[in-house]
Amino acid sequence: MQLESIACRALIGLMSWLWLSPGLSAELSRQDVILIIAKAGVQQPQLAKKDLSGLDLSGIDFNKANFFSANLDGAKLNGARLNGANLNLAQIRHASLRKANLSGASLYGVVLDNSDLSGADLSDSRVTGSLNNVNLTGAKLRRANLGANTEIQGQASDRAEMTNAVLNHADLRDVNFTHAVMTNVSLRNVDLSGGQFGWADLSGANLSGSNLSGADFRNANLDGASLDNVRGQDTSVGIRN
């Protein structure tokens, strides 16, 4: 029985290594991706449902590519130009998108758990799905829409779930987090001015040192939230002074 147990653990370990090792499960190489973009010319490059897991795609200009339902788990996209891209239903877990440009991108039902988007630009983007443990330190999310579509509530992927996410020093001016799940999120020294947080779950959140000017927190859950040294609280709505 002990030998069987050891063999079982070894098999599980091997399968995990094969899944997470860069490039081993991807169906395309970096050069293949670059060639697809080049061949597309002025048309939208088609990478929908492609397995690109583990690839280093840093610095590539994807020309508003279609990544619908693509697998980008473990991929490196640092500094990549993904502005205007279709990343709906894409799987992007444990990926690195540091300083990537995702402005105006569509990320409905995306899975970004445990990914690093520090310094990334998601201005004017539309994002719903799972962003648990994501790192958005210093990111730009001005006018980004991470709010739920109240007309089709009940679909888990139609709201942003960001438990334990880190957004310290981020630009969240005029962002929409309506109905978002943001438990234990870190929002220290963030510009939240004009933001929409109605019905959001911010229990246990740390908003210390942030600018709340004109932000709307009506019906938000702020149980256990830290509001030390916040600014603009007198012009915000839904937070008791």
C-alpha positions as semicolon CSV with decimal commas, in nm:
position;residue;x (nm);y (nm);z (nm)
1;M;0,000;0,000;0,000
2;Q;0,286;0,236;0,084
3;L;0,450;0,174;-0,255
4;E;0,119;0,236;-0,429
5;S;0,080;0,563;-0,239
6;I;0,430;0,676;-0,333
7;A;0,371;0,584;-0,698
8;C;0,041;0,771;-0,697
9;R;0,203;1,086;-0,557
10;A;0,482;1,062;-0,812
11;L;0,228;1,033;-1,096
12;I;0,031;1,333;-0,969
13;G;0,353;1,532;-0,940
14;L;0,455;1,444;-1,295
15;M;0,115;1,540;-1,434
16;S;0,127;1,876;-1,250
17;W;0,478;1,944;-1,384
18;L;0,372;1,866;-1,740
19;W;0,067;2,094;-1,709
20;L;0,250;2,391;-1,560
21;S;0,581;2,372;-1,747
22;P;0,607;2,655;-2,003
23;G;0,536;2,560;-2,361
24;L;0,483;2,188;-2,302
25;S;0,108;2,191;-2,351
26;A;0,078;2,485;-2,592
27;E;-0,031;2,397;-2,946
28;L;0,150;2,698;-3,094
29;S;0,493;2,854;-3,046
30;R;0,572;3,224;-3,004
31;Q;0,679;3,236;-3,368
32;D;0,355;3,070;-3,475
33;V;0,159;3,342;-3,295
34;I;0,365;3,620;-3,451
35;L;0,309;3,464;-3,796
36;I;-0,070;3,446;-3,742
37;I;-0,072;3,816;-3,651
38;A;0,138;3,907;-3,953
39;K;-0,079;3,706;-4,193
40;A;-0,394;3,871;-4,056
41;G;-0,273;4,208;-4,182
42;V;-0,541;4,466;-4,110
43;Q;-0,787;4,193;-4,008
44;Q;-0,833;4,070;-3,651
45;P;-0,586;3,787;-3,573
46;Q;-0,774;3,471;-3,480
47;L;-0,646;3,293;-3,169
48;A;-0,983;3,180;-3,034
49;K;-0,977;2,855;-2,833
50;K;-0,603;2,816;-2,890
51;D;-0,388;2,660;-2,618
52;L;-0,113;2,915;-2,556
53;S;-0,041;2,810;-2,199
54;G;0,311;2,869;-2,072
55;L;0,428;3,066;-2,376
56;D;0,641;3,379;-2,348
57;L;0,443;3,631;-2,556
58;S;0,589;3,941;-2,393
59;G;0,607;4,261;-2,595
60;I;0,391;4,138;-2,884
61;D;0,141;4,374;-3,050
62;F;-0,165;4,150;-3,090
63;N;-0,355;4,398;-3,310
64;K;-0,686;4,356;-3,121
65;A;-0,673;3,978;-3,157
66;N;-0,958;3,740;-3,082
67;F;-0,863;3,521;-2,783
68;F;-1,216;3,399;-2,716
69;S;-1,200;3,098;-2,479
70;A;-0,822;3,069;-2,528
71;N;-0,596;2,906;-2,269
72;L;-0,324;3,146;-2,153
73;D;-0,254;2,982;-1,818
74;G;0,103;3,050;-1,707
75;A;0,175;3,265;-2,012
76;K;0,404;3,570;-2,003
77;L;0,248;3,877;-2,163
78;N;0,459;4,146;-2,002
79;G;0,437;4,470;-2,199
80;A;0,212;4,308;-2,460
81;R;-0,035;4,523;-2,655
82;L;-0,376;4,368;-2,593
83;N;-0,574;4,689;-2,625
84;G;-0,914;4,625;-2,781
85;A;-0,860;4,248;-2,773
86;N;-1,140;3,996;-2,724
87;L;-1,047;3,790;-2,417
88;N;-1,399;3,677;-2,335
89;L;-1,405;3,345;-2,146
90;A;-1,026;3,324;-2,167
91;Q;-0,837;3,127;-1,903
92;I;-0,537;3,331;-1,782
93;R;-0,442;3,184;-1,444
94;H;-0,095;3,227;-1,291
95;A;0,000;3,446;-1,587
96;S;0,224;3,754;-1,596
97;L;0,086;4,065;-1,766
98;R;0,304;4,329;-1,604
99;K;0,265;4,666;-1,779
100;A;0,050;4,507;-2,051
101;N;-0,190;4,734;-2,241
102;L;-0,546;4,601;-2,206
103;S;-0,722;4,933;-2,254
104;G;-1,061;4,891;-2,416
105;A;-1,031;4,512;-2,405
106;S;-1,329;4,283;-2,347
107;L;-1,285;4,025;-2,071
108;Y;-1,631;3,881;-2,003
109;G;-1,621;3,569;-1,787
110;V;-1,240;3,570;-1,777
111;V;-1,043;3,363;-1,526
112;L;-0,743;3,566;-1,405
113;D;-0,684;3,404;-1,067
114;N;-0,334;3,451;-0,921
115;S;-0,211;3,654;-1,219
116;D;0,022;3,955;-1,204
117;L;-0,112;4,268;-1,378
118;S;0,096;4,518;-1,186
119;G;0,131;4,841;-1,382
120;A;-0,109;4,716;-1,652
121;D;-0,347;4,952;-1,832
122;L;-0,712;4,836;-1,824
123;S;-0,865;5,178;-1,882
124;D;-1,209;5,161;-2,048
125;S;-1,203;4,781;-2,040
126;R;-1,501;4,555;-1,959
127;V;-1,418;4,282;-1,708
128;T;-1,626;4,016;-1,536
129;G;-1,529;3,679;-1,397
130;S;-1,275;3,549;-1,148
131;L;-0,985;3,773;-1,044
132;N;-0,910;3,620;-0,705
133;N;-0,560;3,688;-0,568
134;V;-0,480;3,902;-0,872
135;N;-0,207;4,166;-0,842
136;L;-0,310;4,503;-0,988
137;T;-0,064;4,718;-0,798
138;G;-0,017;5,049;-0,976
139;A;-0,255;4,948;-1,255
140;K;-0,473;5,192;-1,450
141;L;-0,844;5,108;-1,445
142;R;-0,991;5,449;-1,513
143;R;-1,349;5,414;-1,642
144;A;-1,313;5,035;-1,643
145;N;-1,641;4,849;-1,601
146;L;-1,622;4,555;-1,359
147;G;-1,983;4,590;-1,250
148;A;-2,250;4,323;-1,282
149;N;-2,517;4,329;-1,548
150;T;-2,821;4,336;-1,320
151;E;-3,047;4,213;-1,601
152;I;-2,887;3,868;-1,602
153;Q;-2,796;3,818;-1,237
154;G;-2,743;3,462;-1,131
155;Q;-2,463;3,400;-1,376
156;A;-2,150;3,389;-1,164
157;S;-1,928;3,494;-1,452
158;D;-2,121;3,817;-1,499
159;R;-1,968;3,992;-1,200
160;A;-1,612;4,052;-1,089
161;E;-1,500;3,832;-0,801
162;M;-1,176;3,969;-0,657
163;T;-1,121;3,812;-0,317
164;N;-0,775;3,897;-0,177
165;A;-0,686;4,106;-0,483
166;V;-0,419;4,377;-0,445
167;L;-0,481;4,715;-0,609
168;N;-0,255;4,940;-0,405
169;H;-0,161;5,273;-0,571
170;A;-0,392;5,197;-0,866
171;D;-0,589;5,455;-1,066
172;L;-0,957;5,365;-1,021
173;R;-1,113;5,697;-1,111
174;D;-1,471;5,658;-1,238
175;V;-1,444;5,278;-1,221
176;N;-1,759;5,065;-1,189
177;F;-1,752;4,788;-0,926
178;T;-2,129;4,757;-0,877
179;H;-2,216;4,420;-0,715
180;A;-1,848;4,313;-0,729
181;V;-1,715;4,070;-0,467
182;M;-1,406;4,236;-0,320
183;T;-1,363;4,072;0,020
184;N;-1,027;4,137;0,187
185;V;-0,909;4,338;-0,113
186;S;-0,621;4,580;-0,062
187;L;-0,697;4,932;-0,191
188;R;-0,432;5,132;-0,007
189;N;-0,347;5,477;-0,144
190;V;-0,581;5,434;-0,441
191;D;-0,763;5,708;-0,632
192;L;-1,127;5,594;-0,612
193;S;-1,277;5,931;-0,697
194;G;-1,606;5,903;-0,883
195;G;-1,608;5,525;-0,848
196;Q;-1,929;5,318;-0,830
197;F;-1,937;5,057;-0,551
198;G;-2,311;5,008;-0,501
199;W;-2,395;4,666;-0,350
200;A;-2,029;4,564;-0,368
201;D;-1,892;4,333;-0,098
202;L;-1,593;4,519;0,047
203;S;-1,592;4,340;0,381
204;G;-1,243;4,329;0,528
205;A;-1,108;4,562;0,259
206;N;-0,820;4,800;0,330
207;L;-0,887;5,147;0,187
208;S;-0,630;5,328;0,401
209;G;-0,500;5,651;0,252
210;S;-0,728;5,636;-0,052
211;N;-0,916;5,920;-0,220
212;L;-1,294;5,861;-0,198
213;S;-1,405;6,193;-0,346
214;G;-1,744;6,158;-0,514
215;A;-1,742;5,778;-0,487
216;D;-2,075;5,598;-0,439
217;F;-2,082;5,323;-0,175
218;R;-2,456;5,300;-0,126
219;N;-2,563;4,954;-0,005
220;A;-2,202;4,832;-0,013
221;N;-2,086;4,589;0,257
222;L;-1,798;4,758;0,441
223;D;-1,796;4,534;0,750
224;G;-1,446;4,527;0,894
225;A;-1,309;4,758;0,625
226;S;-1,020;4,990;0,714
227;L;-1,077;5,358;0,631
228;D;-0,775;5,507;0,807
229;N;-0,658;5,841;0,669
230;V;-0,894;5,835;0,371
231;R;-0,953;6,159;0,182
232;G;-1,271;6,299;0,029
233;Q;-1,503;6,102;0,256
234;D;-1,718;6,412;0,304
235;T;-1,810;6,411;-0,067
236;S;-1,859;6,033;-0,098
237;V;-2,198;5,866;-0,064
238;G;-2,288;5,570;0,156
239;I;-2,004;5,594;0,409
240;R;-2,074;5,736;0,751
241;N;-1,835;6,012;0,856
